[in-house]
Amino acid sequence: MGRVVAAARAAAVIVATWLALFVLIMLLVPLLPGPRPHGTVWSTVFALWLLALLLGPLIACAALRRWIAGSRTGNPGQRLPPGPYSQARHDTPRSGGHTRPADASPPPRPDEETQTQTPPATDDPDVEARRRAHEDAEREHAKAERKHAEAERARAKSERERKEKARRRAARNRRLREQGRRY
């Protein structure tokens, strides 16, 4: 049954690719400017279109091979594993094979009075190293931001000094012009 579905999907991809290529060539003829193309240009376009008719379905099937095979799309032959609370009843080997009802609720939460403040256990030994590296990176980032702010303040100060110098020069030139001197 799975092979028939895969073959049907592959055939659908091939037919869809050919239809798209036929529509493309039919739209290409009226959309080309000027008179109808003749000669080498049209024969080249037509040869490329024929090549696309041969290679297009192969490329489309390769691109859609997961969908064609039916993986993760509801194919009954390839089911996803059940969740932790999905079964209503299950056998436990430690209890001698007796069937007991599964708990469909999450595990109980401890009382807030008895709850201790312990960090969560991890299996990753590099957690502390990554945390320190992250803190170092944050310190470096803050240092770079401070340097940027200082540079911005220095730039603004030099800009103010430059404008003040230009204002003084313009006032001096205006005063000299009024006195009839050359500057």
Disulfide bonds with the S-S distance in Angstrom:
none
